[in-house]
């Protein structure tokens, strides 16, 4: 096979590959997975637990290197900090005597459902059952519940094509990818104490985005974060109570409420929008990368599907090493430019293209194998 693919042929091949990986599961395949999970859930609790634990034992002994590399990331769950519910920015701190105190609107209250429909929960890999998460604002792993996921959730994950340990592996990979492993400290400083400016800014933006979204009427919506809101809409109103802490923490600037409706305020709002767009692109890139470390065709939304094939290509070039991937992503300042660069590489070099496709096939085989094992565990009970 020639090492050079013509531009026309490359475009056709890339389009076919992208369309293939991003297609939703066929109705039949979806029904088979649903049937396996429904059959499992219909069983008595004791029998369900026995099936799930037996399946886990089999996979722990499995010689498949892709199963074992996932299991290698098991976390000490009890030692993780329990995540706190998000809170809104405090009006008394950021706009004292000017802005009214924010009141929490809860899921049962009027207006909450409409807000949630407008700002869906922006969670990566929604079909993966997990009680662990990565805090983008602090760069740490946290528990989102007091206990690990139970046997039922583990079986559901396997039936969806995720090996045991996938929740721990997913958030661990996110943590690795959200660092700059090249950062070197000055004399007497450890590498973990020094981060580059881009990472430091991303942390500040992430901490800001972890607060609850609130509208101009001082209604703060429980469980709906600024990240959810800005992920769904990048042209939001920014109350002073949110704009001022953003300016303080991200830019080191001091603003007072009320912010005059002038060109300076307009410029501040535009900077906030720019920073949130950059944060969103950086975070989404890492989330899709972590998802493709686990599976061939992760469930992603909208135009993020175009990242999937390219992340397989990067993983192939990094030999599935998260630290090497972190180094590669740390260099990215323009996501679209990265995708174009990867496409050119796959078009110029048939070996790059084949390595990418082989990785996708390998991960697809893993998912199919796990789904079949879940089904066989029920059939053989």
Phi, psi and omega in degrees: 000133181298145179281355180239132178251134180298155181303316181296315180295321180298315180299320179294315181297316180296319179298316180297316181297317181294316180297323182293313185287334186264358178293141175293159179301146178296154179306322181295314180297318179298320180294322179296317179294317178298318180298317179298314181292318180295319178299317180297313183293340180281350183276159175299152185302318182297318180291321178300313181299317180297318180295313182296315182291323177296319178296319177298318179298319179298317183287329176296332178267357184293138182275357180299119182298332179288328174291316184291324180292332177287317180296336182296344185260023180300133182262156171274086191305313185296338182273351179283144177291141177281124182296141177267147177299142180293151179234160176280161170298144187274118179298325181293336180271319190257344179211051185301130177078359181243302182270143178288156176299142181278140178248140184278128173259119185261165184308329180276352184274157177298134177097339183292315182300319179296321179294320179293322177295325178286324182235082179299155178297122183268079182246129178285144177054060186297337183273003177264115178289126180200151175240026175232154180210169176249126177272107180293331181288327182252344182074027182236162176265143183223160170270142175254002176209166182286334183239157173296164173300149185273182182301322181297315181294324178297316179296317179301317178300315180298317179296339176267001176097018179249126180292154173304141183092354181299320178301314180296318181295317183301309182288329177294319178295320176303315181298318180294317183290337181267039176224168170244095185294351180275347185301128180242134181275164174286177180306127178089355180252142177275160180300325182290345181270352184233124176234156179287167186295322181297317179293319179298317178295320179298322178297315181298315179297319181296319179297320177298316184287346178281351177283163179290145173288139176223144180269183183289350177265014178067022175269118177258129189261116181305137176072359178249109186268167174299328176296315176303314185294312182285337175291329182269335186206119184263017175228065182264156169292145181237100177299154179306323184296338175260322183294320184293314177295330176298310180299322182292312187276325183273321184250349183070028182255152179252121177235152178238148178267141002279139176284122181301143180281076182227190184294329179295318178294318178301318180295321178297315179300320180293323177294320178298315179298318180297315181294320180293324176295317179296318179296316180301315182294319179294317181292314179299321179301316181287325178294317178292323177298314179296322180294319180285344172295331183266326192210160184286315187230074181296152177283109179233163186256148171053225186283001176294342179301332181288345178281336191300305181301317183293327177290326173299322179296317178294318178298320178298318180291332179267003181054039177063018181271111182300326181291321176294322178296320179300318177298319181295315182289332180296338179276349188279121175246345181222108184298317180296323178295322177299313181298319179296320179297317180295320179295320177296319180297317179292331179284327182279326191236112181298330180294319178299315180299314182293322178296320178298312182293324179294323178294318178298317179295320180297315180290327177294322178296322179298313180298317180296320179298316181294318178297320179292321178298321178297317179295316181295326180297326176284318182295329185264009183288000000 
